[in-house]
Amino acid sequence: MIHIKYSIFKNEQNLDSNEIQVSNHKENTFKTIYQIINQKIIKKQTINLEQLVIFCSFKIIKKIKNKTNYEKTQKESNEQFLKNKDCVNNFKNFKTMTIEIMVDNLPKNIIRFSA
């Protein structure tokens, strides 16, 4: 089971929070969604915030499953986020985003992205 919770902040004020859950038998669907979003990014098409969250989360989940250390995951995830933030509609509405990810019985990872 994958559990993703993301929160959007502007000037320390929480603008939005949402959660996504993916059961083990739906992970292939999650991968397909990631691939579609990745193609949109490659083609420099606009994506929405939830698509960016899914895109970043997919990469983080791979790192978690590969037992990549937290600092490296945080650094690489933030670089990926900054590289792709221009694809997001209405990005200027927020300054910080956190993504909390729990994969199966592994410890929760909280990744913070800043613009």
C-alpha positions as YAML, in Angstrom:
chain: A
units: angstrom
residues:
- id: 1
  name: MET
  ca: [0.00, 0.00, 0.00]
- id: 2
  name: ILE
  ca: [1.22, 3.47, -0.87]
- id: 3
  name: HIS
  ca: [-0.11, 6.46, 1.03]
- id: 4
  name: ILE
  ca: [0.72, 9.99, -0.19]
- id: 5
  name: LYS
  ca: [-0.30, 13.15, 1.61]
- id: 6
  name: TYR
  ca: [0.68, 16.51, 0.22]
- id: 7
  name: SER
  ca: [0.30, 20.01, 1.61]
- id: 8
  name: ILE
  ca: [0.74, 23.36, -0.12]
- id: 9
  name: PHE
  ca: [1.88, 26.44, 1.80]
- id: 10
  name: LYS
  ca: [2.13, 30.12, 1.03]
- id: 11
  name: ASN
  ca: [3.86, 32.26, 3.66]
- id: 12
  name: GLU
  ca: [3.49, 29.49, 6.28]
- id: 13
  name: GLN
  ca: [-0.28, 29.34, 5.68]
- id: 14
  name: ASN
  ca: [-1.63, 25.98, 4.54]
- id: 15
  name: LEU
  ca: [-3.47, 26.54, 1.26]
- id: 16
  name: ASP
  ca: [-4.40, 22.96, 0.47]
- id: 17
  name: SER
  ca: [-3.90, 19.38, 1.60]
- id: 18
  name: ASN
  ca: [-4.89, 16.20, -0.10]
- id: 19
  name: GLU
  ca: [-4.22, 12.47, 0.08]
- id: 20
  name: ILE
  ca: [-3.73, 9.73, -2.49]
- id: 21
  name: GLN
  ca: [-3.76, 6.01, -1.71]
- id: 22
  name: VAL
  ca: [-2.61, 3.31, -4.07]
- id: 23
  name: SER
  ca: [-3.21, -0.32, -3.21]
- id: 24
  name: ASN
  ca: [-0.61, -2.91, -4.13]
- id: 25
  name: HIS
  ca: [-2.66, -4.31, -7.00]
- id: 26
  name: LYS
  ca: [-3.05, -0.79, -8.49]
- id: 27
  name: GLU
  ca: [0.67, 0.06, -8.62]
- id: 28
  name: ASN
  ca: [0.82, -0.68, -12.35]
- id: 29
  name: THR
  ca: [-1.94, 1.87, -12.91]
- id: 30
  name: PHE
  ca: [0.04, 4.37, -10.84]
- id: 31
  name: LYS
  ca: [3.08, 3.70, -13.03]
- id: 32
  name: THR
  ca: [1.00, 4.25, -16.19]
- id: 33
  name: ILE
  ca: [-0.26, 7.57, -14.85]
- id: 34
  name: TYR
  ca: [3.34, 8.57, -14.07]
- id: 35
  name: GLN
  ca: [4.37, 7.70, -17.64]
- id: 36
  name: ILE
  ca: [1.57, 9.84, -19.10]
- id: 37
  name: ILE
  ca: [2.59, 12.79, -16.90]
- id: 38
  name: ASN
  ca: [6.24, 12.26, -17.82]
- id: 39
  name: GLN
  ca: [5.34, 12.48, -21.51]
- id: 40
  name: LYS
  ca: [3.47, 15.74, -20.90]
- id: 41
  name: ILE
  ca: [6.54, 17.14, -19.14]
- id: 42
  name: ILE
  ca: [8.84, 16.01, -21.95]
- id: 43
  name: LYS
  ca: [6.55, 17.74, -24.46]
- id: 44
  name: LYS
  ca: [6.54, 20.84, -22.19]
- id: 45
  name: GLN
  ca: [2.78, 20.68, -21.77]
- id: 46
  name: THR
  ca: [1.09, 22.21, -18.73]
- id: 47
  name: ILE
  ca: [0.25, 19.89, -15.85]
- id: 48
  name: ASN
  ca: [-1.75, 20.48, -12.70]
- id: 49
  name: LEU
  ca: [-0.45, 20.34, -9.16]
- id: 50
  name: GLU
  ca: [-1.73, 16.84, -8.44]
- id: 51
  name: GLN
  ca: [0.05, 15.56, -11.55]
- id: 52
  name: LEU
  ca: [3.30, 17.11, -10.30]
- id: 53
  name: VAL
  ca: [2.75, 15.43, -6.93]
- id: 54
  name: ILE
  ca: [2.23, 12.06, -8.62]
- id: 55
  name: PHE
  ca: [5.30, 12.62, -10.81]
- id: 56
  name: CYS
  ca: [7.53, 13.50, -7.84]
- id: 57
  name: SER
  ca: [6.00, 10.81, -5.61]
- id: 58
  name: PHE
  ca: [6.63, 8.06, -8.13]
- id: 59
  name: LYS
  ca: [10.34, 8.91, -8.17]
- id: 60
  name: ILE
  ca: [10.44, 9.16, -4.36]
- id: 61
  name: ILE
  ca: [8.70, 5.79, -3.98]
- id: 62
  name: LYS
  ca: [11.33, 4.17, -6.20]
- id: 63
  name: LYS
  ca: [14.05, 5.64, -3.98]
- id: 64
  name: ILE
  ca: [12.28, 4.48, -0.82]
- id: 65
  name: LYS
  ca: [11.94, 0.94, -2.17]
- id: 66
  name: ASN
  ca: [15.61, 0.97, -3.17]
- id: 67
  name: LYS
  ca: [16.44, 2.12, 0.38]
- id: 68
  name: THR
  ca: [18.16, 5.31, -0.85]
- id: 69
  name: ASN
  ca: [19.15, 7.43, 2.13]
- id: 70
  name: TYR
  ca: [16.79, 10.24, 3.10]
- id: 71
  name: GLU
  ca: [19.17, 13.17, 2.44]
- id: 72
  name: LYS
  ca: [19.90, 11.97, -1.08]
- id: 73
  name: THR
  ca: [16.19, 11.41, -1.74]
- id: 74
  name: GLN
  ca: [15.36, 14.91, -0.47]
- id: 75
  name: LYS
  ca: [18.09, 16.53, -2.58]
- id: 76
  name: GLU
  ca: [17.28, 14.68, -5.81]
- id: 77
  name: SER
  ca: [13.52, 15.16, -5.35]
- id: 78
  name: ASN
  ca: [13.90, 18.89, -4.81]
- id: 79
  name: GLU
  ca: [16.08, 19.17, -7.93]
- id: 80
  name: GLN
  ca: [13.44, 17.30, -9.94]
- id: 81
  name: PHE
  ca: [10.69, 19.53, -8.54]
- id: 82
  name: LEU
  ca: [12.55, 22.75, -9.37]
- id: 83
  name: LYS
  ca: [13.34, 21.49, -12.84]
- id: 84
  name: ASN
  ca: [9.65, 20.77, -13.59]
- id: 85
  name: LYS
  ca: [7.79, 23.45, -11.61]
- id: 86
  name: ASP
  ca: [7.37, 25.66, -14.68]
- id: 87
  name: CYS
  ca: [5.05, 23.05, -16.19]
- id: 88
  name: VAL
  ca: [2.56, 23.54, -13.37]
- id: 89
  name: ASN
  ca: [-0.48, 25.75, -13.79]
- id: 90
  name: ASN
  ca: [-0.81, 28.44, -11.09]
- id: 91
  name: PHE
  ca: [2.54, 27.60, -9.51]
- id: 92
  name: LYS
  ca: [2.91, 31.17, -8.25]
- id: 93
  name: ASN
  ca: [0.11, 30.53, -5.74]
- id: 94
  name: PHE
  ca: [2.38, 28.63, -3.38]
- id: 95
  name: LYS
  ca: [5.92, 28.72, -2.03]
- id: 96
  name: THR
  ca: [6.39, 25.39, -0.27]
- id: 97
  name: MET
  ca: [4.98, 21.90, -0.66]
- id: 98
  name: THR
  ca: [5.49, 18.84, 1.50]
- id: 99
  name: ILE
  ca: [4.85, 15.29, 0.43]
- id: 100
  name: GLU
  ca: [4.54, 12.58, 3.08]
- id: 101
  name: ILE
  ca: [4.91, 9.08, 1.67]
- id: 102
  name: MET
  ca: [4.42, 5.76, 3.39]
- id: 103
  name: VAL
  ca: [5.20, 2.62, 1.42]
- id: 104
  name: ASP
  ca: [4.04, -0.67, 2.89]
- id: 105
  name: ASN
  ca: [5.62, -1.03, 6.34]
- id: 106
  name: LEU
  ca: [8.60, 1.22, 5.66]
- id: 107
  name: PRO
  ca: [9.04, 4.41, 7.70]
- id: 108
  name: LYS
  ca: [7.24, 7.53, 6.54]
- id: 109
  name: ASN
  ca: [9.30, 9.94, 4.41]
- id: 110
  name: ILE
  ca: [8.53, 13.64, 4.42]
- id: 111
  name: ILE
  ca: [10.00, 15.57, 1.51]
- id: 112
  name: ARG
  ca: [9.85, 19.37, 1.45]
- id: 113
  name: PHE
  ca: [9.95, 21.30, -1.81]
- id: 114
  name: SER
  ca: [10.58, 25.04, -1.91]
- id: 115
  name: ALA
  ca: [10.29, 27.40, -4.84]
...
